[in-house]
Amino acid sequence: MTEAVEYDVVVLGGGPAGENVADRTRAAGLSTALVESELVGGECSYWACVPSKSLLRPVLARADARRVPGLADAAGGPLDTAAVFAHRDYWTGNWKDEGQIDWLDSIGAHVYRGHGRLYGVRKVAVTSPEGEHHVLSARHAVVVATGTRAVIPDVPGMAGAGPWTSREATSARVAPGRLLIVGGSVVAAEMATAWQGLGSQVTVLVRGTGLLPRMEPFAGELVAEALREAGAAVRTGVSVEAVVRDGSTGPVTVVLEGGELLEGDELLVATGRAPRTEDIGLDTVGLPPGRWIGVDDSCRVPGHDWLYAVGDVNHRALLTHQGKYQARIAGAAIAARAAGGTPLDTGPWGAHAATADTRAVTQVVFTDPEAAAVGLSLAEAERAGHRVRAVDYDLSKVTGAGLYADGYRGRARMVVDLDREILLGATFVGPGAAELLHAATIAVAGEVPLERLWHAVPAFPTLSEIWLRLLEAYRG
């Protein structure tokens, strides 16, 4: 190893969370190095959020247009898949990261390309693609932001069949004739929506009782109903026992419990994520490799006053925007500790506490219909011991919904803490429902009393009028 190069902060992983840590620490005047083994910008930029939404946007826009009188006939034809893929490629930078590198250069962060591993306390060893070795030493903090990878289930024949993960599903250049999807997760629901819309015949195989199991039950029910109407098959309560394929190309056969055979042209596995921590040197600092990294609310690893973990790798909330939020909190905490003097503000909603990870997590599933949620579901609130009431309303009964689309179908729920009369959570399902979410997020994070929300008058005729209807239903 060469002599160590010293920085104030070393960030291991250059996805959105790692980039945001670098941004915050550089803004605080701390010298910062960032290590990335693949593309700077990470999973979200190249194989998840950005490409998936670019594939989904034309599918959803066409679905909306088909429900608008005077436009429905014009929107009846197939999508121009070549144009859709070209637009996706544009938004991923054609899987090149020069733009991200230029931005990091502009803020003064030093980028090291290669595989990084912890090398004892406050040190990171980097092996470049050319075989060069560097040791980086951190005066104040090392931040792990290595993210997650897709899990391939241990099913006979699965690994050798070359299944798609989210990476292949978002970067494919041809719509498979028949796409089998195993799983009921967000990835499964979104990719079923995208590829069915792009011309594939999609079959979704869900082991559990429905799609989107972490949201309110009606969310998965409405999404599954729409997928079936679009021509997809959604089967619940089924278990995959084996996969058969001659190599990684050609038809693939899924063997279900009981012996039923299903054949497809591609197989997408969307059954979960695992932390990318198996080979990053955790053992050199007394932590078990291959595990999630536990942190406190400032995203610091207990027992290691110099080590932080942000984003998916800490398992607090596996969402890009939550990882970026954690990075902002961690960056502020690192800067404050480096400066010394003033104690950190680590109480709930403090400047150095990632409180939203437990109280106001936001998520949007970009399916048709969209599903958006913040905070606790009814079941989560009850399990946490809150005395709560769920208030439901048919979103289609709001005038703005009827104007948005003929035959609009949707539903809204707010979960009310009866002791404090504030919102603990809210869920909206319906076309365009994602844009309702931030108002709910402000209400939940701000712990706004329902009596004050009564004075927040929604504009007519918008979907946001659902707030008035929910509050009326609560007041009786």
N, C-alpha and C positions, 0 to 999 in steps of 0.2 A: 504494500500500500504506500501511496505517496504521502507527503506531509499534509496534515489536515488544513483545509481552508476554513477560516472562521467567519461565521455570520451570527447575527443576533437570533435569527429564526431560520429553521430548516423545515420545509413542508414536503412531506412524502406523499405524492399523489397530486396530479395536476388537473383534476376534474373541477366542476363548479365550486365545490366546497374548498378545495385546496387553493384555487385561484382567489376566492374571496378572502381567505386568511391572508394570503400574500398582499392583497389590496389593502386590507386594514392595517397590517403591520408596517407596510411601506408608508402608508399615510401617517402613521405615528412616528416615522423617522427611523424605524428599525431596519437594518440590512437583512435581506431575505433571499434565500435560495429555494427553488422549487424543483423537485425531482419527478420526472414522469417517464414511464416505460413505454407508453404507446403514444396516442395523440393528446396534446395539451387541449383541454376542453372536456375530455373524459366521455364517459358512457352517454350522458345526457345529450351532448352536442352531436354525436356521430351515430349512435345506435339505440337511442331511447327517445327522450322527450321531443327533440327537434325533428328527426326524420319521421317518427310515428305521427306527429301532428300534421306534418306536411302531407303525408299520405291520407290522413283522415279528413283534412279540411275540405277537399273537393267532394268527398263522399257525403259529408254532412251537409254541405251547401246544396248539393243536388237533392238530397232528401228533403231539406227545408223547401227548396224551390218547387218540388213536386206537390207540395201541400198548399201552394199559393195560387188562387184562381187567376187565370190570365197568364200564368207562367208555367203551369204544370205540364202542358203539352210540349213546350219548348225544352223542358228539362227531362224529357222522357228517354232520351237516347243513352248509349253507353258513354263512359268517360274516355277521354283521350289519355290512355295510360302512359304513352311516351312523354306527354307533356307533364303528367303528374310526377313521373320518375325524375324528369329533368328538373322540376321545381324542388323536389326532395334533394337532389344532388347539389343544387345551388345552396340550399340552406345548410347542408353539411359541409360546405366548402369543398365538395368533391373529395371528402375524407382527407383533407390536408389542413394543417393547423397553423399556417403562416400568420393568419390574422390574429390568432390567440397569442402567438409568440411576439408579434409586433406590439400588442397591448401590454404584455408583461414587460417587454423592453421599455415601453413608454413610462411605466411606473417605477422602473429601476430594479425590478426583481431579476435575479440571475437564474436562468433555466439550465438544468442538467438533464440531458436525455440518457435514459438507461434504467437498469433495475436497481432500486435502492433498498437497502436493508439497514435496520438499526445495528449499530456496531458498538454496543455498550451505551453507557450514560452520555446523553447529549451528543452522540455521534451517529452519522449515517454514512455508510459505504455505498458508492455508486459504481456499477460496472456498465460502461457505455456499450452500444451495439458494436463498436469497433474493438471492444476488449480493453479499453482504457479503464483505469481504476482511480477513483477519487475518494477521499475521506472529507466529509463536511462536519464541522464542529459547530454546535449551537451554544451561544452564550446564555440565552434565556429559555428557548423552547424548541422542541421538535414536535411537529404536528402530523399525525397520521391521518391521511385522507385518501386511502386506497380503494374505497368503495366496495362493491360486491360483484359477484359473477353469478350467472344462471346455474341452477342445480339440475343435473340430469338424473332422474330417479334410477335406482338400482333395479331395473326391470330387465329380465332376460332379452337380449338382442337389441336393447335400446341404444346403448353407446355405439355399437358398430353400425347402426342404421343411418348415421349422419343426420340426426334430427336438427331441425332449426331450433335456435334459441331466439330471444328477442333481437339479437344482433342480425341474424340472417333474415328474420321477418321484417325488419325495418330497412334492410339494404338490398333486398332481392330486386332484380331487374325484370323479372317475368312473373306474371300471376300464375300460380300453379292451377291446373284444371280442377284438382280436388285437394283441398287442404284439411288435414285432420289436426285439431288442436286439443292437447291434453292439459286441462287445468281450468279453473274458474276465476282466475285472478284478473287484475286490471289489464295486464298484458294480454291475456286470453280474450277478454271482452273487446278491447280496442282493436287487436289484430283481426279478430273475427269480423268486426265491423268494417275495417279497412279492406281486407282482401275479398270479402263477399261483395263489397261495393266496386272493387276493381276487376271483378269477373270470375273469381274462384267460387267453386261450390264448397262451402265450409261446413264442417261437422265439429262441434265442440263437445268434448267428453269431460264431464265434471264428476269427480268422485263424491263430492258433498251434495247438499240439497239444492244449491243454486249458485249463480254467478255473484261475484263481489261480496263474499261472505263477511267482510269487515265493515260493510256499510249497513244501513237500515235494510231489512229484508225486501221492502218494496222496490229498492233501487235495482237489485239483480233481477227481480221479477219483470219489471218494465223493460229492462234492456234485453232480456231473453225473449220476451214477447215480440219486440221489434226485430230482433235478429231472425226469428222464425218467419215473420211476415216478409222479411227481405229475401227469404229463400234458404237461410241457413238451418241446419239441424242443431238443436241444443239438447243434449241428453244428460240427465243428472242421475246420481246414484250408481254410476258405472265405474268399474275398476279395470285398468289395463294390466293384463297378466303377462304379455309378451309382445315383442315387435319382431317382424320378419322382413328382411330386405336383402337383396343380392347386392352387397356392397353398400355404398352411400348414395347411389343413384337408382333410377327406375322406380317402379311402384313399391309402396311400403304397405305392409299389412299389420294392423293392430289386432291382437287377440284379446278379447274382453273376457272377464270372469264369466264362466259358463260355456266358453268356447266360441262365441259369436266372432266372426271375422269382418273387419272393415278395411277397405283398401283406399289408399289415397296416393297422390303424386308427391306430396311433401307432408312431413309431420312436424308440427311446432309443439315444443314442450314448454309450458309456462306454469311451473309448479313451485317456484320459490327461488330465493336468492341466498347465497352464502358469502361470508366476509372474505375479502381478498387479503388474508393475514397469514396464510400458511407459510410464506417464504419472505417475510419482511423483518426477520431478526428479533421477533418478540422474545424469544428464548434468551437472548443476550441481556435482557433487562428483567428477567424473572417472570415473564408473562407467557401463557400458553399459546403456541402458534395455532392458527386455523380457527380461532374463536372470535366472537364479537368482543370489542374492547369497551369495558364499562367506564363511564365517566361521571363526574359530578355535573351540576348545572352550569358551571363555567367551561365544561367540556374538558376538564383536566382529569387525568387518570389518577385515582386514589393511590397514595403511596409513592407517587412519582411527580414531584413538584415541577418538573420540567417537561413532562410528556402530556400531550393533548391528542384527542381523536375527534374528528368532525365528519359529518355526513353519514352515509349508510353504515359505515364500518362500526359505529357505536350503537347501532340498532335502536336508537331512540325514535326515529321517524324516517322511514326509508323513502324519502321524497326529495327531489332536487332543491325545491325552494326551502324546505326545512333544513337541509344541509347547508345552504347558503346563509340562512339565518343563524345557525350554530356557528358558522365561520365568522360572522360579524361579532357575535358574542365572544367567541374565543379570542379573536383578534384584539378586541377591546380589553379583555382580561389579561392577555399577554402583555399588551402595552402598559396597562396600569401596574402590573406586577414588576415590569422592567423599570418603570419610573420610580416605584417605591413611594412611601409617604402615605398618601390617602388610602384608607381601607377600601376594598372592593365592595360594590353594591350587589350582593348575591342573594338578596331576598326576592320573593316572588315579584316578577315583572321588573326586577332591577336591571341596571345597565350591563351587568356581568352574569346574568342568569338566563338560560334558555328555557324560560317558563312555558312558552307556546308549545314546546314539544310534548307537554303533558296536559295542557289545558285548551289549546286552540290550534291543533293541527288542521291544516286545510288540505283538501284533495279534490281534484276534478278528474272524472273519467270521461274521456272524449268519445263517447259512443253516441248512438242515436236510439233513445234520447240521452242527453248529457246527464251525468250524475255528479252532484257537487255536495260536499259536506265539510263541516268544521266542528271541532270540539268532540263531545261525547255523543255516542248514539244512546238510545233509550236503554238498551241492555247494558252498555258500559256504565252509564250513570247509576243504574240500579245496583250493579255489581260493586261499584265504588261506595255504596251506602248512602247515596243522596236520596232525599225525599223529592220525587220528581213527578211531573206530568207531561205526557206527550200530547201536543196539539197538532192535529193533521188537517190538511185542507187540499181539496182537489184543485190543482193548479189550472186545469182547463176552464174552471169557472171564473177566472179573472179575465176581464175584457181584453187586456193586452195579449193574453194567450190566444184567444180566438182570432184576433187581428194578425197575430204572428203566423198562424198556420191553421188551415181547415183541419178539423179532426185532431186538434192538439190534445195530447195525453201527457199528464204529469201529476206530480204529487209533491207536497211540501210538508215538512215536520219541524217543529221546534221543540226542544227538550228544556223544560222550565224547572229551575230549582225553586220549589215551593216555599222554602224557608227564607230565601233571600230575594225571591222574585226577580231573578236574572236568568239569562240564557246560559245553559251549559253546552248546547250544541244545536245545530240546524242542518237539515238535509233538503236539497231541492233536486228533483228529477224532472226533466222535460227538455225539449228543444230550446237552446239558448239559456238554459238554467245556470250555466257556469258564471254568467255575469251577475247573478244574484248573490254570489258567495261572499264578496268582500264586505258588503254591508253586514252580513251575518258575522263575519270575522271580527269586524270592529265592535259589534255588540257583545260578542263572547269575550274577546280579549280585554275590552274596556269595562266589562261587567256592568253594562248600562242597565239601569233599572227599567223594567217593563213600563212603568208609569211614564218615564221619560221617552221611551220608544214610541209611545202613543202620540207624541208631539212631532215625531219625524214623519212628515206627510209625504207619501209616495206620489210621484207624478202620474197623472192619468192621460192616456191609457197605456201603461207599461206593465211588464211582468212584475215589476217591483211592488205593484199593488197587493201582491200576495202577503206582504208584511201587514197591511191593514187588516186583511181577512184573518190572518193567524191571530193577531191581537184581539180582534173582535171575538173570535172563537174562544180564546182564553178567558176574556172578560164575561162571556156568556150573554 
